[in-house]
Amino acid sequence: MSNNEGINEQEQQHPLDYYKESIRLYYYNIVLHQHVEQITQERNEIKQKLQKFQALEDQESDLSMDDKRKRNRRSAVEIPRSHICQIKNCNKSYGSEGSLMQHMKIKHGITLEKHMNFIL
């Protein structure tokens, strides 16, 4: 038995129908093409979502940078000084009661309790 005889026997046992095989491959190609298009569309949607997310993240970081900027503080001449030290020969005045209390504690050694007794 030669090789040619073995091939002919296989063809007789399982004959190929080239038309059916081509139709099967054609349909398989269509299904595969649709699947590739679907995956490509999903990939593009994910890319768009990622770009939107990155844009939002950039905006958020810009806002946080605004929060970290130096505060604009009033200069000393812009602060109205309505709290005046009551100690004799002390001409200091302050913009807040807390600042006046701190001055009295540091410069004159008077705490809040002593200050209340001093005023009364």
Secondary structure as UniProt FT lines:
FT   HELIX           3..13
FT   HELIX           18..68
FT   HELIX           76..78
FT   STRAND          83..84
FT   TURN            88..89
FT   STRAND          93..94
FT   HELIX           97..108
FT   HELIX           112..119
//
